[in-house]
Amino acid sequence: MTRVAAIDCGTNSIRLLVADADPATGELVDLDRRMTIVRLGQGVDRTGRLAPEALERTFAACREYAEIIKEHGAEKLRFVATSASRDAENRDEFVSGVVDILGVEPEVITGDQEAEFSFTGATRELTGRDDLTRPFLVVDIGGGSTEFVVGGDHVAAARSVDVGCVRMTERHLVRDGKVSDPPTEERIAAMRADIEAALDLAERTVPLREAHTLVGLAGSVTTVSAIAQDLPEYDSARIHHSRISHDRVREITGRLLRSTHAERAAIPSMHPGRVDVIGAGALVLLSIMERIGAEEVVVSEHDILDGIAWSVA
């Protein structure tokens, strides 16, 4: 086995995986997997720049991760940065900070590369299961973008579009620096229109409706799963490979969009960093399910982070 470390720095969170990988058997054994909400993409949609406080939050997480990687003795590290750092004018400041702390340059990958990693991470252990029919549609709902990938054993088509839980929240649900609590029907309708336009764009490249199994990734989807199961706390083992029906997703999305900040924060499985953006993330998931006529979504805790780890191994 090879001991590897992978870091995925997105718009809303930064995540670390240290694992032992055996490419011969397809086994990836977690040694440490963690996530920190840093909101690197704070205000990027509006200003085009990474905010100083967002950069410092991200660098603080990187310092913590550097210690963990050193403790485990990982032989190789790959750091991948996604939507927020693609969009920012001052991304050089971000790159130099990461190099100083971790000794590697973050790879600001394209949306298509992001989609490839997500597909590999999500489907490597699903291939061959009798209860899941290929082709898969893997959707990775991030903070600033959503990746769509269709494939069986390999990727057939992929597309990244600029619609995510943070971007939609900031664009449609924030007024005078505060999140609408709860938002008006007009704001929800405007957000939904943006999401539908993004789905139109995705369908130009990816045959979304040809997929037989929908696989959902990332925090918005896993949080909806935790709520659907009424978990007393976030439980990765129970969330991984759970299935949520379309009706349940619709019910939860409606409840989240009608709730106040305090009501969402009181949900036992809710991460504090997702309280303000979960409504938008759930709406993205619901819109995808309705577009393709999916009766359920298979939830995966394994995603782009696992794909990055496999690429290192």
N, C-alpha and C positions, 0 to 999 in steps of 0.2 A: 504493500500500500504506500501511497504518497500522501504526506500531510500537507494540506493546502489551506490557504486563507482566501476568502473572497469578500469584497466589500461592494455593496450596491448603494450608491448615494443618489437618492431621488429628490423630488420636489418637496416632499413632506417629511420623509424619514431617511435615516442612514442605517444600514444593517450590516452585520458581520456574521460570517460563517467560517468556523475552523473545523475541518473534517478530514478524516482518513478516506482516501478514494482508491478504489481498486477497479481500474478500467476493464480488466479482464472479466470480472464477475458483474460489473454494473452496480457495485455496492458503494454507497456513500454513507459513512458513519459519522454522525454529528459529534463533535467534541464541545463546541460552544456556538450557540446561535442566539443572537440578540438584536434588538431594534431600539433606536433612539429617535424620538420625534425632534427634529431640528428646524423644520420649516425653512429650508434653504431657499425655496422659491417665494418667500414672503415678498409680495409687491412686484415680482418680476414682470407679471403680465401688464402692470401699469407703468413701471418705470424703465423696464428693460435692463435693470442692474440688480446685482445681488446686494442686499442690505448689509451694512457692517455688522449689525447684531446677529443676523442670520449666519454670516460667515463665522463669527466667533463661536456660536452654538455648534456649528459643524466641526470646527477645529477642536473644540473641547471633546466631542465624541471621538474624533480621530485619535487624540492623545490617549483616551481610555482604551480604544481598540488596539493601539500600538502595544500597550502593556500586555493585553490578553494574547496577542499573536506571539509576542516574545516568550510568554510563560509556556505556551503550548509547543513552541519550537517549530512552527510551520516552515516548510522548506521554500514555498513559493507563495506570492501574494499577487492578486490582481484586483485593481480598484477601478470600478466602472461608474461613471457619472452619467445621469440621464437628463431628463427634459429641462430642468431649471438652468443647469450649467450650459446647455446647448444655446439657450435663448439669451444669456446675459452678456452685456457689453464688456463687463469687467471680469470675465471668466479666468483671465490670466492670474488675477489675484488669488482666486480659488485654487488654481493648479499649483502655484508656487507654495501656498500654505500646506497643501497636502504632501508635496514633495519634502518639505522641511520636516514634517512630523513622521511620515511613514516610509520615506525613502523611495517611493514609487510615484510615477506620474499618473494621475487619473486619466483614464481613457474616456473622452467625451464621445460616446458611441452614437451612431445614427439610430433613428427609430427602428429601421429594419434589423439592425444588429441586436437591438434590445429585444425585438420580437423573437429572433432566433434563440437567444439565451432563455427567454421565458418558456418557449415551447419545449426545449430540451429538458429544462428543469422540471416542468410540470408533467410531462408525458413519459419520461424514461421508465418509470415504474408502473405506468398504466398499460403499456403495450403488452398485448397477449391476454388481457383479462377478458373472460367470456361475457361478462355482464355489461361491457362498454363497447359500443360500436364505433368504428372509425368511418370516416375521418373525424378528427377532433377539431373543434374551434376553441382555441385558448385565448382568453381575454384577460389582460393584465391592466386593471384599473388603477392607475397611479395618481399622483397629486396633480401633475401638469399634463399628462398625456395618457392615452389608452392604446395598448398594442393589441392587434388582432392577428392571429396566425391560424391558418388552416393546414392540416397535414395528417398523414397516417404515420408511417415509420419515419418520414422526413417532412420537412416544411415544403408545402406546395405554393403557398402565397402568404404574404405578410404586409401589414400596413400599420403605421403609427399615426394617430390623429391627436390634435391638441385639445383634448377634452379630458379633464380629470377632476377629482373631488376638490382640490384646492383652487384650481383655475376657475371652475364653475362657481364655487362659493364666492371668491373674490370678485368675479365679474358680475354676478347677479344677486347675491344675497348680502353683500356688505354695503352699508350706507353710513357715512360719517364715521368710518373706522370701526363700526360694530356690525356683527352679524344679525340680520333680521330674525326676530325671535317671537313667534315663528314667522316665516316669510309669507307675503301675500300670494294669492293665486296668480296674479299677473307676473310676479317675479319667477314663480315656479314654471309658468307657461313659457316665459322667455328662456329659462334655462333648458327646458325640454326641447325647445326649438333649436337651440345651439347643439344639443346632443344629437338630435335627429339629422341636422345638417352634417355633423361629423360622421354619422353612420352612412349617410349617402356617399360621402367621400371615401370611406373605407370600402364600401361595396364596389367602387370602381376598380379596385385591385384584388380584393379578397371575396371569394364566393361564400359569403357568410351563411346563406340559407342551404348550402349543400352539406354542411356538417351534420353529423348524427349525434355527437356528444359535445355539450358545452362544458368547458372547464374554466372556472373562475379563479383568478389569483389576486393576491395583495390585500391590504388591510381593510378596504371597504367591503370586500366580499367575505373575508373571514369574520369580520365583525357582524355582518348580517347573519352569518351562520350561527355565531354564538348567541345572538338574540333569538334566532329561530328555535334554537334548542333550549332556551331559557337557562343557560349555564350560569351557575352561581359565581363563576369567575372565568377568565379566558383560559381555555383548556385546549392546547394545540393538538393533542392526541385525538380528542373528540371532534375537533373541527376538520382535521385532515381527512379528505375523502368523504366528508359528509355530503348529503344531497339536500337541496332546498327546492321545493316546488315553486312554480311561477306564482301561484296564489299566495303562498307565504311571503315571497319577496315583495309582491304588490302590497300586501297588508302591512309589512314592516316599513316599507318606503313611505307609505301614507302616514303611518304613525310618527316616523322620524321627522317628516316635513311639517307635521302639525304640532310638534312638541316644542317646548321651551328649552333653553340651555340647561336649566336645572334638571328638567325631566330626563334629558338625554344623559347628563352626567351621572344621574342616579342609576343608570343601567349597570348592573354588576360587572359585566364583561367589557364595558366601554373603556378604552384607553383615553386618558385625559386629552391627549393630543388629537383625538378624532372627534371630539364632541361637536365642534363647529362645522366639520366638513363631511360627516357621515351621511347626512341627508342627501347631499349632492352625489356622493359616491353610490349610494343605494339607487338613486334615480338613474344613474348611468347603467347600472346592472339591469334594472327593470326594463329600461328602454331597449337594451340589447336583446333581452329575452323575448320581448314583444316583437321586435323586428324580425327575428328568425323563427318565431313560433316555438321556442324551447319550453318544454313542460317542466324541466328542472335544470339546475346547475350543479355540477360536481365541483366541490370546493377543494383546492389544493393549497397546502402550506408550503409546497415546494414550487419554486418559481425561478425568476431570473437569477437569484442568488445561487441556487443549486446549479443552474446552467453555467454561471461564471466559474464555479468550483470545478465542474467537469471540464471546462475549457482549459483550466490550469493543469488538471491532472493529465 
